[in-house]
Amino acid sequence: MDMLWNGWGDPARATPLPDTVTGVLRELLGVKPRDTAPVPLEKIGVPASPLDDAARRALETAVGDRPERVRTDAETRVRHTRGKSTPDLLRMRTGDAADAPAAVVLPDGHDEVLAVLDACARHGLALAPFGGGTSVVGGLAPEGRSGPARFVALDLRHMNRLLDLDEVSRTATLQPGLRAPEAEALLAERGYTLGHFPQSYEWATIGGFAATRSSGQASAGYGRFDEMVLGLTLATPEGALDTGRAPRSAAGPDLRQLVLGSEGAFGVITSVTVRVRPLPEVRRHEGWRFASFDAGAAALRRLAQDGPRPTVLRLSDETETLIGLARPDAIGASLERQDAGCLAVVGFEGTGEDTTHRRERAAAVLRECGGTFAGDEPGERWAHGRYSAPYLRDSLLDAGALAETLETATYWSKIPALYAAVRDALTGTLTEAGTPPLVMCHISHVYENGASLYFTVVSAQGEDPLAHWSRAKHAANEAILTAGGTITHHHGVGTDHRDWYVREAGPLGVAALRAVKRSLDPAGLLSPGVLLPGDRPAPTTHSHHP
């Protein structure tokens, strides 16, 4: 199944808003019902594909002389237009598909990807890898190449196999187009798991996880995806790059880290070798309440630094707890009860003995930090509904609200200032524009030295929703850098964060990345404008020395 073309996931799982939430939207935020319905798919005005006959034939040859693997029909191109950020969805709902790809190409192996890259180079086409289509940072809409439609979306869905499982070393080699649930099912047949469960889990792919440094909701126990990766194969216009001869090495800089987070700008990931772990015997999630966000954050820091480390560890601030966003399938219920304080969800996975031991020790720490046990129900409801929040965003858009998320991370000592700076920037900008927002936040990924902050913003849409959010997002990004945070913790850079990423990396860092780009992609074919600005190459000059 393809994702909903102008929303998230499976259309059958659309979630209507409870009356309590609708009341808050109308009375507190001034949200008005939509005046017009979204433009239906069949009425989307898709520009004619600029792909000429010679280019099409070259692409068909690259994928084994299979014309059905090179698609230029309107619906396929619409379904590969942009990603799933709120601005992406707002534009699609108005019928704007101006930057649809020229074609969608579906290879089924590493050699075919190399052949497609060669065909694109010969015919002046840019290329953007397409996995699950879940990017929320503009990672699927490259720029330049003599017009926004002069690019190919490389859909990797046919590269969806488990290539190898080494049970002695506990590693698995997976193709990039394998969706996370399919990967988990294949591994579970042999008794293993990746343990990687981001909110995009049901739709995102293995290649996308690696390309964006994804972080799953059980990261406290299993680690981020980039920590799981032991090896990668990258197809580039200059050939293949293989990395990962051993789990760790002192043989120069680790080239794996160059590929991880490269977002398609350096090449197309064609295989990923990851460490796997035995399926847990027990999974248990529970709730704890703290009087304030500061008190809850201090408790999370204790567990992250001194242990025992739970598998899942997240904390909602007062507003997110009140609204009930930590439990999307029960959104609004807390408003009726007027729950106070902050809710923490703490989860444990592993053997029965280990889980019991860690849970008892963690409970002692949480109580010592002022936490009150709230039972298993809040944690289990979070676990049951943890993939529902994007569907909730669709319902908010349907109701006429503006709803979007952003995230960052920093060191523990800077968390309070970063939290206040971003919240104030969003609140101030949107209030000045006449649409006071509801700003919610949670910590969902913790480390010994710091943590992430994940913000959800809801307000009225204003006269021009795209411009309205752009101003607020700009203010939040400025606040993040000023307060010492990173511009993204796990969403990625794309085109949306690119200009702030350049400032974060600094001139010398950007120059080093440009040098890598020139080595692997000298013609600037790969995702131009994603990750790095203006990354089309300068004209080549040849110097002859005696």
N, C-alpha and C positions, 0 to 999 in steps of 0.2 A: 504494500500500500504506500502511495505517496502521501506526504504531509498535506494538510489543508493549504491550498495555494495562497489564501489571504488571511491566514491565522495559524494556530498551532495544532499540530498533531492530527488526531482522528476526529473528524466532524461529529461522529456519533457520541463523543464524550464531552460535548459542550456543556458547560456548567452554568445554570441560571443563578443570578444573584439572589440571596435571601432578602426579604423585605427590610430587615434591619440595616443591611448594607446599602440598599437603595435609598433608604431614608437618610442615612449619613451623607450620601452623595448629594442628594437634593438640598437638604437643610443646612448641612455644615459647609459643603464645598461649592454649592451653587451649580452643580452639574445639571445640564439641560438635556432632555432626550434628543437624539439625532434627528436632523431635519430630513435627511435623505438616507436611503438604504445603500449599502455597498454595491458597487457595480458588479454584476454577475460575470463569471468567467467568459462566457460566450460573447460578451460585449466589450471586452478589453481590446483596446486599439494597439495591436502589436506591430511595430515597424517591420517592414519587409526585411527579410534576412539579407545582409550584404554579401553572403557567401556566393562566390561565382562557381561556375561548373567545374573549373579546373581545381579549385580549392576543395570542393566537395568530393571530387573523385580522388584526390590525394588523401583525404581523411578516410574515405571508404577503404582505400587500399591499405592504409595503416592499421585498420581494425579487421584485417583478414578478408577484404572484399565482401563485406556484409553491409549493404546499403541501409538495412534496418538499424544499424548501430550508429548512424549519423542522422540525427533528427533535426528538422527545421520547421516542423509544424508549430502553429501558434500556441497550442496548449502546453506542449512540452517546454517550449521556450519560456512561457509565463511561469511554469512551475520551477524553473531554474533561475528566476529573476530575483536577485538580492537574497537576503536572509530573513530573520524573524525578529529584528528589533522593532520597537513600536513605530519609529519613522518608516521602516520598510513596510509594515502592515498598513499604516495610514495611507501611504502612497498607492499600494495595491488596491485598497478599498475605494479609492477615487478613480481607479482605472488606469493609473500611470504605470506602464511597462516600457518606458522609453529606453531603459538600459538592459533590455532582454538580450541574452547572448545571440550571436549569429547562428550558432548551432549547438546542439548537445551531442557529445560523442561518448560512447560507452565501450571502453576497452575491457579486455578480460585478463590481462597479464602485464608484467613488467616490460616485455619486449614491445608489446603494442603501445604502451605509454610512450616509450622512446620513439617509436615510429610516428605517433601523433605529434609529438614535440617537433620532430623533423619536418613534418608536413606543415605545421604552423609556421616554422621558421622560413620555409620556402615561399609561403603565401602571405606573409605579413600579418598573421593572426596572433593576438595575445591568447593566453590560456589561463583559466582559473580552475583548480581542482574543486570538485563538488562531492561531498560525502552525504551527510544527512540533511544539509541545508539549514542547520540550526544557528548559524552565526548571528550574533546580535550586535556586531561592531562594524558592519560594512565590509566584511571579508570576502564577499562573493560578487562584488561589483567593481571590477578593476577599472582604471582610468586610462585615458590616452589612446594610443594606437589609431589616430586619425578618426576618432569618433567612439563613443561609449559602447556601441554594439559590435565593434570589430574584435570580438573575442569568442573563444570557444569555452563552454562549460564542460569540463571533463568529469562526467558522472562515473563514479567508481563502483557502482552497485554490483557489477558482475565480478569484481575482485573481492569475493566474500567467503574465502575458505580458510580453514585452519590448516596451515601447511605442515606444522610439526608440533609434537608435544613430547618434550624430553622430561620424563618423570623422574629420572635420576637427578638432573639439575634443577628440576621444577621450573622449566621455561616453556613458553609456547610462542610459535611464530604464526602471526595472523596477517591476512591481507587487509588493506586499508579500508575497503568498502564494507567490511563486516560490521553490521550494527551491533551495538552493545548487548541487547538481549540475545541475539543469535550467538555472539561470542560466549556469553555466559552459559547458554544451553549446550554448546559444543564442549565446553570445558567441564560442565557439570556431569556430562555423560561419563567422564573419566574421573570424577571426584574432586574437581578443582574449581577455583574461582579467581577472577581478577580482583574483585572487591572494589571495583570502580563504578560508583553510582551517582553521577551528577544529575542535576534536575533535567537535563536533556537526554538522559539515559535511554529512553524508549525509542529515540530517533537518531541519535548521534552515532558516529562511526569510530572505529579504531584509529584510522588515519587522522580524523579530525581531532581526536583526543591528543595525539602526538603533536600535530601541527600547531595547536593552540595552548599547550601546557595545561590541559584540563585538570580540574580538581574535583573529586567526587565527594559526596556527602559523608562518606565513611573515611575521610582522609586522615583523621586522627589515628586510626588504627592501621589502614592499608597504605597510607601515603598518597601523594599526588601521582598523576599518571606519569609525569616525567621521571619520577623516582622509580617507577616500575619498569621503565624501558631499558633494555640491555643492548639492543642493536636495532639498526634501521637500514633499509635500502632506499636510496633516493635516485629517481630518474631525473636527469637534467638535460638541457639541450646539448651539453658537452659530454654526455655519457652518464654512467652509473657511479654512485658513491656508496660504498658499503662500510658500515661502521659497527663496532661491537664485537671484537674478537674474544673478549673475556669480560666478566662482570665489572672488574675494575682494572685499570692499567696506568702505568706511569709513562707510557709511550707518547709523550707530547700532549698538547691540549686535547681534550675529549671532543672529537668531532660530532659525537651524538648530540652534544649540547648546542651545536651550531644548527642542527636540523630541527630539534625540538623548539617549538615556538616560532618557526620560520614562516608559518601561515601561507605556504605555497609560493612564496617569493623567491625561494632558492631552488625549488624542484618539487616533484611529485613523489610523496612517500608511497612506495609500492609494497613494502612489508615491514612489520614491526615485531621484534622479539621482546617479550615481556616476561617478568617473573610471575609465577602463579602460586597460589597457596591452597591447601586442602579446604574443601567446603566446611564451614563451621557446623558444629553439632547443635549449637544454641545461638539464637538471636533474640536479644531482649532490649527493649527501649522503655525508658521511664522518664517522668517529669520531675523537675525540682523548681522551686520558686525562691526568688531573691527579692529583697526589698527595693533594689535599684540596679540599674545597668552597671554602674561602677562596682557594686558588690559582687554581682554575677561574674563580671570580667575578671575580678581578682581571684575568684574561685577557679575559673577556667585556666588562668595563668598558673595557679598552684598545681593543677593536675598536669598541665602541659610541661611544666618544668621539673616537677618532683615526682610525678606519677601518683597512682597508677594511671596510665593513659587509656581512657575508654576508646572504643572503636568509632563512636559518633559523639561529637561534643559541640553543641551549638547553643546560643543564648539570644533570645529576642529582647529588644528594648521594651520600655513601658508601652509605647504606642502600638508596636507590632503585637505585643501580648494582648492588649485590650481588644484590638480588632480581630485577633485570632488567626493571623496570617501564618503562624507556625503550624496550623492544622487546617490546610485549605479546604478539606472536605467538611469542616465544621465552622467555616468563616462566619463571623457575626455572632456566634453563640456567646462569646465572652462579653459582648456589649449588653446582653440581657442580664448576665450575672454580675457585670461590673467587676471583673477580676482585676486585682491590683498587682503591682510589682512586675517582675520579669520572669518569663518562663525559660528554663533551660531544658533541653532534651539531651539525655545521656544514654548512649547505647553500647552494648557489649556483644561481641561475637567471639566464638572459639569453642573449645571443649567445655563440657559442663563444669569441670573442676576449676579450670582457669577463669571462666566467666564468673563463677560464684566468688572466687577469691578477689578478683579485681573489683567486682561490684561492691563487695563489703568494704574494701579499703577505700574506694572512691567515695562511698557514702559517708565514711568518717571524715574525710577531707571536706566534702561539701557541707556537712553539718557544722564543722568547725569554722567554716567561712560564712556561716549565717544562712545556709540554704535549708529549706523545708521540703521534705519529700512529698510529692504530689501524686504518687502512685504510678502505675504502669499506663493508665489510660491516655494521658497527654502524649507520652512517647510513642505508644502504639498507634494513636491516631495520626501523629506526624508521619510515622513510617508508612501507614496505609495511604496517606494522601500526598506524599512528598513529590510526586510527579504531576500534581494537579494545578499548581500555581500558574503555569503558562495558559492553561485553559481559563482560569479566572481572569487573567488579563484580557483575553478575548471578550469575555462577558462585560468587563468594565468598558472596553472600547465600544461595544454594542450599546451600552447605556449612555454613551456620550462623554465618558470620562477619559482623561489622559492618564495612562498608567505605564510606567517604565521602571527599569532597575539599573543600577550601576554599582560597581564594587571597587575596592581598593585594599591595600594591606600596608602595615607598617610595624615597627617595633612596639613592644608592650608599653614602653614609657611614653610613646607618642599617640597611643590609641585615644585617650580622652580628648586631646586637642584636635585630632583628625576627625573624630566623630562629630564634635561640635562645629568644626569649620564647614564640613560638607553639609550637615543638616541646616546650618544657618544660611549657607549660600543658596541652597535649594528653596528654603522657606522665604528668604528675602526676595529673591528674583521673581518667584511665582506670585508672591503677595503683591509686590509692586506692580505686576502686570494685571492685577485684579482677579487673580485666581488663587486664593490661599490654598496651600496643599496640605495633604496628610503625608508626612515623611516618616517612614518606618525603617528600622535597621536591625540586623542581627550579625553576630559573629558565628561563622559556620566552619572555619578552618583555623586550627590553632597549631602553633609551633612552639618550641622551647623559647624562642626569642621574639615572637610576635604573633599577629593574627590578622585575619581579613575582616573587613566591614562590608556588608552587603545592604544597600539601600533600596527601598521600594518607594516610589513617589506616585501619589494619586492626586489629581486636581481636575478642575474643569478644563476643557480643551482650548478655550479662547477662540478668537476669530480665525487665527491661522495656526493650527496645532503644530505643524512642523517648525515654524519659526519660533513659536512659543516654547517648545521643548528645547530647541537648539540653544536659546539664550540660557535656559536653566542648566543644561548640560555643560555649556561653556563655563558658566560660573562654578559649577561643581568641580570640573577638571582643574580650573585655576586654583581652587581651594585645596584640592588634593596635592598638587605639586608644592604649593606654598607651605602646607602643613607637614610636608615630608613624607607623603605616601607615594606608592607606586600607582601609575595611571591605570593599571589593571592587574588583578590577582589571578583571574582565570577566564575571563571572557575573551581576552585577546586584544590585539591592537587594531587590525583591520585598517579601514580608512578613517573611522570615527575618532580613534585615539592617536592616530599617526603623528599629528603635529606636536602633541604633548609627549609622546614617546621620544621623539627627536630631542626635545629639551631634556627629558630624563636621561637619555643615553649620552648626550653631550656631543660636541662636534667631532672629537676624535673617535668616539664610539661609532657614530654614524658613518664616518669615513671608512672605518674598518669593515662595517657591514656592506657598504657600497663596493668595496674591493672584492668581497666574497661574491656579491651579486654579479659583478663583471666577470669573475672567473667561471661561475657556474651557468650564467645566463647572459652572455655578452650582448645579445640583441634585445634584452629587456622584454622577453615574451611572457614571463611568468608573473601573473597577478600584479601588473603595473599599478603603482599607487598604493598598494596594500603593504603595510609595514614601513615602507620608505617612500618619502615624497619625491616626485620628479625623477623616478629611477630609470627613465629611458636613457640609454647610453649616449655619451658624447661621441661625435664622429671619430672614427678610427684614423689615426695618423701613423705613418710608418717612417721611422728614422733609420738611416743607413749610416753606420759608423765604419771607418776604415779598420 
